[in-house]
Amino acid sequence: MSSRVSRADLLLFLEQQDSGELDNILDCFGYQRVPVQHPLNLGGDDQEVFPTPERRKPLLDRDNGLAPSALPPEVFYVVQGQEASSLLPAPKQPGQPDVPDWVNSIQHQALDLEAGKRRYASQPPPHQPLVAWSTLWPLLRKLLSQQQIHKRPDIPKLVKQVAKAEQLRRIPQQQRLNWTAKVVILVDRPPRLDGLNRDYVMLQAQLGKQRGEVGVESWFVLDLPTRSMLLGDERKTWHPPTPETPILILSDLGIYEHSGQITRQWLRFGQSLRRAGCQAFALVPAPVRYLSEELTQCFQCISWDRYSKLIPVSPTATTRETVQQRMAEDQHHAGELLALAIAATEIEPAFLRSLRYQFTLGKPWDIGHELLIWNHAAVEYGSNAVVLDAEAQQHYRDHLATLLTRQPELAVPLYWHVRQQLAHTFTLDYADALCFLGALAGINADERLEAAERYLKQYILATHQQAQHRGLLFNGQLLLERQGNRSRRHNDYFSSLWAITQQRLGNNAPRPDWLDHGAANAFLTHPIDLKRVQLIQYGERFYLGTPKALQSLQVPGFAFQPYVLAEVETDQDLVIAEYEGETTDHYLSNDGYLQWAVTGKSRILHIGGQRLVVEALTRPEWAGGFSCSANGWEKPAIQPTGEDEYGVYFDLVLPQPFPERSRREHLTQRFRYIPPQTFLMGSPFSEPGSYLYETQHKVTLTLGYWLADTTVTQAFWAAVMGVNPSHFQGSQRPVEKISWDDTQVFLQKLQQHWQLLDVRLPLEAEWECACRAGTTSAFSFGGKDDLNTEKVNYFGKWNEQDNERKGETKPVKSYSPNGWGLYEMHGNIWEWCQDEWQGDLGSESVTLSPFPSGIGIEVREPPKGQQRQRVLRGGSWGYAGKLCRSAYRRRFMPDDRRFNLGFRLALGHPSSGQEQAGSKHGQARYGVAPDRDGSQTAVGRAGQWLKSAFNKLTGK
């Protein structure tokens, strides 16, 4: 029994209560008492005390002397919300999953596998050469021929010499280009040039047809450093020919090989040819800008492309590094060509070439862009087509969707071009290409497109129905993997295909964010008999199952009384869980249960058409403890951080998401506690600068509250919102140009960090009470004569304001605080309050109390047209001194943004224990008597609740 550490851990709660039975219980479990020292006092003298987790002594095992593991922090959960689920809605017909619309659209028509083997075209379109033969032939004729002298006189040359009265030493004879007796062709066809195989074959065939096969030696390069080459079917070592024999090299000379090793081999090879006196011509499939100086010096390089002049390139000062940089710059333009071709599953050379010649995006694509695609990092070699991996296909499909959004005029021509060029391909791939481009181009009236979409749906449905057909599943996976996010989101049948592949393969991968959950659920869920299931927290795990199945969790000798979080009725076995950004599927069984670990983080469960939000209630450092009443969990009381000459304070820390320094920094906002009290709100008629709507009256605050000692700074705002809208920039200046509506968005985001705190704007009465700090004068430091710019940031004059806007805000804490430790309550920035504007507050006494719907006051209906105006207080840097008085009230519409509008935070009223949070010194200082009614603290009630839970667990 001593190995069950969790039981001994539970006994720690009894230990804190000094139970007389503890020694006997420990002895039964094999443990001995270890005294607990240094308890932590959480409040007044009448409060119960508990040790902190760090100071607890472990209970030692008598058998082996090993101490159990340290106790984890207490974590309790509660279902914060239960509503209809959008991920797993209740079926329209109980016990039957809802059929997706795309299944109904094909009326359950079966797939005709034989029809899928037929093609719309039997032959691919003709291949377009790099250079038309009529243009390339004169170049080859010139390179592979030599001048020969005939016996016939050259009459035109003779006449020219006689006309110039030149002396004739000999009669000029005719010269004619004739083929050399021998021609050597070196063909280099590495995998990086697979896209040119057809061009190489066509060139050699045309050359043999025009010149004849006699005297032509075609060598295929195998290993250039060793001169190992293939002549016909025989592997031989190549030797340089005689100087008069021309050498034609068909190679990229290693240009598209990034390491430079192949280029260096060709350079050494070219230098050996020059030493042997050979004349070598290199027909290079590369633009002139890719030909470096060292290559053009070794070979007579000619760019082989339709945009080339087809003349030898003169040596330039281009280095290999420059060529690599130019190729890197061309990658983007090549990527646009690849995006145009991505509709094809296998991008064949003829198709890629046709797109290059047919379309242009600002500038034409040349052979360099084409071969950059063939050498893309995501290309899978071993095919005579460009085949990208699944991730790259998704990327370029999304890229094409973006490209056609910018240039919609390309969409329709591209669709019809693909429709013609790919008609000979596999039916599934062709249908996918048409559906993909048809959606982007907005094609509606095309019978072939309609047939393609119908075929896709029939194929997906057949993958589900014909489980024995593995080929359907394999091709279905490939079809799904290459889809871009846009296609997946706009076509619900891809969500169904994802669900089908998950079921067939037995996978339980998290649901992707593009998934149409309704279309997927139809193929994932199975109907079951209607049953009632419970979600419980038992120990350190959640369990979900029927009450009967959960009974198996009972430990012999202990009563089984779990904490039931929710009960749901369901007739589906599918349960969807959301946790830390992942959405996963789980399945209920008749006699089993599902379980998840308690981690202290929120979890969302979808079951039986319901969405359950399960939130953790972990005691934060600032809280005294949890309390639970008949109304459920209550917000914890705030434990003060410390106390100074102004009273108790509470520091709330928010981590900065993007600190400027290497060490992680934090933003700290200090709050001052304002206890319940009665004060005079407004101003007497005798006060200089008073207005009619400042009628003085008595206000009683029945609950204390916490108020920030400064306005919200720009650093604080930027840490929460990610932007800084202020006109006067400075991290410690107050944030401005903030509307009342903006403050509500800020508070909502802030509440996500501090879920157990009621973060809000102060009420107008709370603001004035804190501003006065127990005084009744115009300012907390005196009257009109005491006002100056050393104490308040204002325009500097009593009745005038800064119309030229020469002033500016000052950093917070630039001026001395008032008597309660609050800074810049007068001037610097107008501060929004929670209240709607009331023109007449009246002279009667008012008592402010919280209402069930939240903190607020019961106000009179404001005049028509002013219902949404909100109150501001405090004055500003550019306003008159009389407007900075404690009693002055101002109003703006809640969407107004000006560079003198800001705010400060207040913390809501906790349900219990708040008044004990202030020290006796602080209460006496404010003139508030300490609460001596003997009410039980939140920590005490939490301890007793835990003790009663243990008694129930042990059957006592």
MOWO-V837636 format. One record per backbone hydrogen bond with DSSP energy under -1.0 kcal/mol. CO is the residue of the C=O (numbers start at 1). NH is the residue of the N-H. E is the energy in kcal/mol with one decimal. If there is no record, write none. Layout:
BEGIN
co = [CO;CO]
nh = [NH;NH]
e = [E;E]
END
This chain:
BEGIN
co = [1;3;4;5;6;7;9;10;11;12;14;15;19;21;22;23;24;25;26;30;44;50;52;61;66;76;78;81;83;93;100;101;103;106;112;132;132;133;136;137;138;139;140;144;146;148;152;153;154;155;156;157;158;159;160;161;162;172;174;176;178;183;184;185;186;187;190;191;193;194;196;197;198;199;200;201;202;203;204;205;206;207;208;213;215;217;219;220;223;224;227;228;228;229;230;231;234;236;242;246;247;248;249;250;252;254;257;260;261;262;263;264;265;266;267;268;269;270;271;272;273;274;279;280;281;282;282;284;284;287;288;292;293;294;295;299;300;301;302;303;305;318;319;320;321;322;323;324;325;326;330;331;332;333;334;335;336;337;341;346;347;348;349;350;351;352;353;354;355;361;366;367;368;369;370;371;373;376;378;386;387;389;390;391;392;393;394;395;396;397;398;399;400;401;402;403;407;408;410;411;412;413;414;415;416;417;418;422;423;423;426;427;428;429;430;431;432;433;434;435;436;437;438;438;446;447;448;449;450;451;452;453;454;455;456;457;458;459;460;461;462;465;466;468;469;470;471;472;473;474;475;476;477;478;480;484;485;486;487;491;492;493;494;495;496;497;498;499;500;501;502;512;516;517;518;520;521;521;526;531;533;534;535;535;536;537;540;541;542;543;544;545;546;547;549;550;551;555;563;566;568;570;571;573;575;576;577;578;579;582;583;584;586;594;596;603;604;605;606;607;609;610;611;612;613;614;615;617;620;622;627;629;632;637;642;644;647;648;649;649;650;652;654;665;667;669;670;671;672;674;677;679;681;684;687;691;694;697;698;699;700;701;705;706;707;709;712;713;714;715;716;717;718;730;731;732;733;739;740;741;742;743;744;745;746;747;750;754;757;758;760;762;763;764;765;766;767;768;769;772;778;779;782;783;784;788;788;792;793;797;798;801;818;822;827;828;830;831;835;846;848;851;854;863;869;870;871;872;873;874;876;878;879;881;890;892;893;894;898;898;900;901;902;903;905;906;907;914;919;920;921;922;923;937;938;939;940;941;942;943;944;945;946;947;948;949;950;951;953]
nh = [4;5;8;9;10;11;12;13;15;16;19;18;22;25;26;27;28;29;31;62;47;40;55;65;61;617;615;613;611;96;104;105;108;109;116;135;136;137;140;141;142;143;144;180;178;176;174;155;158;159;160;161;162;163;164;166;165;154;150;148;146;217;248;219;250;221;193;194;196;197;200;201;202;203;204;205;206;207;208;209;210;211;212;216;183;185;187;230;228;227;238;222;223;236;220;234;231;229;245;184;281;186;283;188;255;257;260;264;265;266;267;268;269;270;271;272;273;274;275;276;278;277;247;300;249;284;302;286;304;290;291;296;297;298;299;301;282;313;284;305;308;293;323;324;325;326;327;328;329;330;334;335;336;337;338;339;340;341;344;348;386;352;353;354;355;356;357;358;359;363;370;371;372;373;374;375;376;379;389;347;380;393;394;395;396;397;398;399;400;401;402;403;404;405;406;407;410;411;414;415;416;417;418;419;420;421;422;425;120;121;430;431;432;433;434;435;436;437;438;439;440;441;442;443;450;451;452;453;454;455;456;457;458;459;460;461;462;463;464;465;466;467;469;470;473;474;475;476;477;478;479;480;481;482;483;488;489;490;491;494;496;497;498;499;500;501;502;503;504;505;507;515;520;521;522;523;524;525;573;570;568;545;565;566;543;563;598;538;596;536;594;534;550;551;552;553;554;558;537;535;533;531;528;588;586;606;584;604;582;579;511;577;575;544;542;614;578;612;576;610;85;607;83;605;80;603;78;76;623;639;634;632;629;624;649;647;644;673;641;642;671;669;667;656;654;652;709;650;707;705;701;699;697;687;690;694;683;681;846;679;848;677;674;907;672;823;735;717;718;719;720;721;722;733;715;812;714;743;744;745;746;747;748;749;750;751;754;757;759;908;906;834;767;768;769;770;771;772;773;775;886;782;779;786;787;791;792;794;828;881;882;803;821;818;829;877;902;873;871;700;702;854;851;866;837;892;833;890;831;827;879;802;795;884;872;870;896;741;737;901;830;738;832;712;708;760;706;917;923;924;925;926;928;941;942;943;944;945;946;947;948;949;950;951;952;953;954;956;559]
e = [-1.8;-1.8;-1.1;-2.4;-1.7;-1.3;-1.3;-1.3;-2.0;-1.6;-1.3;-1.4;-1.1;-2.1;-2.8;-2.1;-1.7;-1.6;-3.2;-1.6;-1.3;-1.1;-1.1;-1.9;-1.4;-4.0;-2.6;-2.5;-3.4;-2.2;-1.4;-1.8;-1.4;-1.7;-1.4;-1.4;-2.3;-2.8;-2.0;-2.6;-1.8;-2.4;-2.5;-1.7;-2.4;-2.4;-3.0;-1.3;-2.3;-2.8;-1.7;-1.9;-2.3;-2.4;-1.2;-2.5;-1.8;-2.6;-3.2;-2.4;-2.7;-2.9;-3.1;-3.3;-3.2;-2.4;-2.2;-1.7;-2.2;-1.4;-2.5;-2.2;-2.4;-2.3;-2.3;-2.3;-2.5;-2.4;-2.3;-2.0;-2.3;-2.8;-1.2;-1.7;-3.1;-3.4;-3.5;-2.5;-1.9;-1.2;-2.9;-2.0;-2.5;-3.2;-2.5;-1.9;-3.0;-3.0;-1.9;-2.1;-3.3;-2.6;-2.8;-2.8;-1.9;-1.3;-1.1;-1.9;-1.7;-2.2;-2.3;-2.1;-2.1;-2.9;-2.2;-1.8;-1.7;-2.0;-2.0;-1.5;-2.3;-1.0;-2.1;-1.7;-3.5;-1.1;-2.7;-2.3;-3.2;-1.9;-1.7;-2.0;-1.3;-1.2;-2.5;-1.3;-2.0;-3.0;-2.3;-1.0;-1.7;-3.3;-1.9;-2.4;-2.0;-2.3;-2.4;-2.0;-2.0;-1.7;-2.5;-2.3;-1.3;-1.4;-2.4;-2.0;-1.7;-1.3;-1.7;-1.1;-3.1;-2.5;-2.6;-2.1;-1.9;-2.0;-1.9;-2.0;-2.3;-1.1;-1.7;-2.4;-1.8;-1.5;-1.5;-1.3;-1.8;-1.6;-1.3;-2.6;-3.2;-2.2;-2.3;-2.1;-2.6;-2.0;-2.1;-2.1;-2.3;-2.0;-2.0;-2.6;-2.8;-1.1;-1.6;-2.1;-1.8;-1.1;-2.2;-2.2;-2.1;-2.1;-2.6;-2.5;-1.5;-2.7;-2.3;-1.9;-1.3;-1.2;-2.7;-2.7;-2.2;-2.2;-2.3;-2.4;-2.4;-2.4;-2.9;-1.7;-1.3;-2.6;-1.0;-2.1;-2.1;-2.4;-2.0;-2.4;-2.1;-2.2;-2.2;-2.1;-2.3;-2.4;-2.3;-2.4;-2.3;-1.9;-1.2;-2.2;-3.1;-1.1;-1.6;-1.1;-1.1;-2.4;-2.4;-2.1;-2.2;-1.9;-2.4;-2.2;-2.5;-1.5;-1.1;-2.1;-2.3;-2.1;-1.3;-1.6;-1.6;-2.0;-2.1;-2.0;-2.5;-2.4;-2.1;-2.2;-2.8;-2.2;-1.7;-1.2;-1.9;-2.9;-1.2;-1.5;-1.1;-2.6;-1.7;-2.4;-2.4;-1.7;-3.1;-1.4;-2.2;-1.7;-2.3;-2.4;-1.6;-2.6;-2.9;-3.2;-2.5;-1.0;-1.2;-1.9;-1.7;-2.3;-2.4;-2.8;-3.0;-2.3;-2.3;-2.7;-2.5;-3.1;-2.6;-2.4;-1.8;-2.8;-4.3;-2.7;-3.0;-2.6;-3.3;-3.1;-3.3;-3.4;-2.2;-2.1;-2.3;-2.2;-1.7;-2.4;-2.3;-2.4;-2.0;-1.2;-1.2;-4.2;-2.0;-1.9;-2.0;-2.0;-2.3;-1.4;-2.1;-1.3;-2.1;-1.7;-2.5;-2.7;-2.7;-1.4;-3.0;-2.7;-2.6;-2.3;-2.6;-2.5;-3.3;-2.7;-2.5;-1.7;-1.8;-1.5;-3.0;-3.1;-2.6;-2.4;-2.8;-1.0;-3.6;-2.5;-3.2;-3.0;-2.5;-2.5;-2.6;-1.9;-1.3;-3.2;-2.0;-1.4;-2.3;-2.8;-2.1;-1.6;-1.3;-1.5;-2.4;-2.5;-2.0;-2.1;-2.5;-2.2;-2.0;-1.3;-1.1;-3.5;-2.8;-2.3;-2.6;-2.3;-2.3;-2.2;-2.5;-2.6;-1.7;-1.1;-2.8;-1.2;-2.6;-1.1;-1.3;-1.6;-1.7;-1.1;-2.7;-2.7;-1.8;-1.4;-2.0;-2.3;-2.3;-1.0;-3.3;-2.0;-1.8;-2.8;-1.7;-2.1;-2.0;-1.8;-2.6;-1.8;-2.5;-1.8;-2.6;-4.0;-1.3;-3.4;-2.4;-1.7;-2.7;-2.9;-2.1;-2.5;-2.1;-1.6;-2.5;-1.3;-2.2;-2.7;-2.8;-2.8;-1.1;-1.4;-2.4;-2.5;-2.0;-1.7;-3.2;-2.3;-2.3;-2.4;-2.3;-2.4;-2.3;-2.1;-2.6;-2.2;-2.0;-2.2;-2.1;-2.1;-2.2;-2.4;-1.2]
END
